Amino acid sequence: MAETWDKKEREKKRKAKQKEKAEKKQERKENAKNGNSLDSMLAYLDENGNLSSTPPDPRKKVTINAEDIDISVPKQKPIDPAELIHTGFVAFFNNDKGYGFIKDAKTQESVFVHVKSLSEVIKENNKVSFEVEMGPKGPSAVNVKLIK
């Protein structure tokens, strides 16, 4: 049976690929013998976490005990109820609309107050004590009492 031109071309390409593959294999063998030792391939981390080719100084080594590592969130200290009570003065209050603002004496922040959180009737510039709770739009004063 006679070979066609296409078969000859495919055979040439296959032989060329085999030859190229054999050359690459030979090249890798030659380069492997050129001093690529294990030491030249190693990389070290220095004390700052950067890669380097020199081993770290053993005198700078820091040892950490596994017992000293805290994995959980630290427990919160119990809150003293006296710390929750703030004092301030009424900066603005509208009796018709039923809301106003109290200026905190320590932080100088304005805190929203609603008529439902009042135990007594208040007016502007009255000195009051109150507790702060987070409302839907920010901090709001609750348990508001007049200080005499």
NORPEFEN-V812371 format. One record per residue. RES is the residue in three letters. PHI is phi in degrees with one decimal (999 if undefined). PSI is psi in whole degrees, 0 to 359 (none if undefined). D_FIRST is the distance of its C-alpha to the first C-alpha in Angstrom with 2 decimals. Layout:
BEGIN
res,phi,psi,d_first
RES,PHI,PSI,D_FIRST
RES,PHI,PSI,D_FIRST
END
This chain:
BEGIN
res,phi,psi,d_first
MET,999,136,0.00
ALA,-86.0,143,3.79
GLU,-84.3,141,6.63
THR,-88.1,166,9.49
TRP,-61.0,320,13.01
ASP,-63.3,319,14.33
LYS,-64.3,320,12.21
LYS,-63.9,319,13.37
GLU,-64.8,316,16.86
ARG,-63.0,320,17.05
GLU,-64.9,320,16.10
LYS,-62.8,316,18.81
LYS,-63.7,319,21.31
ARG,-64.6,318,20.81
LYS,-64.9,320,21.43
ALA,-64.1,320,24.40
LYS,-64.4,317,25.87
GLN,-62.5,317,25.69
LYS,-63.8,316,27.34
GLU,-62.8,319,29.99
LYS,-64.0,319,30.71
ALA,-65.7,322,31.21
GLU,-65.0,317,33.54
LYS,-62.8,320,35.60
LYS,-62.7,316,35.92
GLN,-63.4,320,37.16
GLU,-63.7,318,39.56
ARG,-63.0,320,41.02
LYS,-62.8,317,41.60
GLU,-67.0,319,43.42
ASN,-70.6,330,45.55
ALA,-67.0,332,46.50
LYS,-85.1,355,48.15
ASN,-84.5,32,50.20
GLY,89.7,18,53.22
ASN,-78.3,81,52.27
SER,-89.3,175,54.62
LEU,-62.7,322,55.94
ASP,-63.3,325,59.16
SER,-74.1,341,57.42
MET,-93.5,348,55.65
LEU,-78.2,146,58.82
ALA,-127.2,144,60.84
TYR,-118.3,157,64.45
LEU,-103.4,132,66.71
ASP,-86.8,183,70.12
GLU,-65.7,343,73.34
ASN,-97.0,1,72.62
GLY,87.2,12,69.17
ASN,-93.3,148,67.27
LEU,-75.0,139,64.26
SER,-146.1,164,64.99
SER,-92.2,350,63.50
THR,-102.3,144,66.76
PRO,-67.5,151,68.04
PRO,-68.5,156,71.11
ASP,-74.5,121,74.60
PRO,-66.3,342,75.73
ARG,-73.3,338,79.32
LYS,-90.7,2,78.49
LYS,-66.8,134,77.01
VAL,-111.4,127,78.76
THR,-99.3,138,78.90
ILE,-124.4,130,79.29
ASN,-79.6,138,80.50
ALA,-64.1,331,78.57
GLU,-69.4,337,81.95
ASP,-80.3,349,82.90
ILE,-87.8,122,80.03
ASP,-95.9,124,81.08
ILE,-98.4,338,78.25
SER,-97.4,174,80.37
VAL,-78.5,133,82.54
PRO,-64.7,147,86.06
LYS,-69.2,142,88.78
GLN,-79.9,145,91.03
LYS,-74.2,145,94.67
PRO,-63.7,140,96.96
ILE,-84.6,131,98.42
ASP,-74.1,128,102.18
PRO,-59.8,334,103.63
ALA,-68.5,333,106.02
GLU,-73.7,338,103.13
LEU,-77.0,338,101.95
ILE,-86.6,122,105.24
HIS,-107.1,160,105.38
THR,-122.8,155,108.36
GLY,-177.8,191,108.56
PHE,-128.8,156,110.32
VAL,-77.1,114,109.64
ALA,-82.4,324,108.31
PHE,-156.1,137,108.03
PHE,-151.2,129,108.77
ASN,-112.2,110,109.00
ASN,-66.7,326,110.96
ASP,-65.7,318,110.07
LYS,-88.5,338,106.31
GLY,84.9,24,106.61
TYR,-146.9,168,104.59
GLY,-171.9,194,105.03
PHE,-135.2,141,104.02
ILE,-113.1,134,105.43
LYS,-94.3,120,105.12
ASP,-67.9,136,104.48
ALA,-70.0,323,107.06
LYS,-79.9,307,104.66
THR,-92.9,347,101.42
GLN,61.1,25,102.90
GLU,-92.4,147,100.14
SER,-86.4,133,100.91
VAL,-121.1,130,100.34
PHE,-68.0,141,100.29
VAL,-134.5,137,103.00
HIS,-111.9,154,103.45
VAL,-61.5,334,106.74
LYS,-68.2,337,105.36
SER,-91.9,6,105.18
LEU,-91.7,142,108.84
SER,-99.2,340,111.60
GLU,-139.2,165,114.32
VAL,-74.3,134,114.75
ILE,-121.1,158,113.72
LYS,-131.2,171,114.42
GLU,-62.5,147,113.10
ASN,69.7,8,114.04
ASN,-74.5,144,114.79
LYS,-88.7,131,113.75
VAL,-135.3,159,111.48
SER,-113.6,147,109.50
PHE,-159.2,166,106.11
GLU,-114.1,151,102.81
VAL,-107.8,130,99.45
GLU,-126.2,150,96.59
MET,-82.2,120,93.28
GLY,-96.1,186,93.26
PRO,-66.2,334,90.44
LYS,-112.3,9,91.18
GLY,134.8,193,92.33
PRO,-68.4,141,95.34
SER,-137.8,149,98.33
ALA,-87.0,138,101.76
VAL,-132.4,162,102.99
ASN,52.2,50,106.30
VAL,-78.8,127,108.16
LYS,-132.8,145,111.82
LEU,-73.2,143,114.61
ILE,-106.9,127,116.00
LYS,-102.3,none,119.75
END
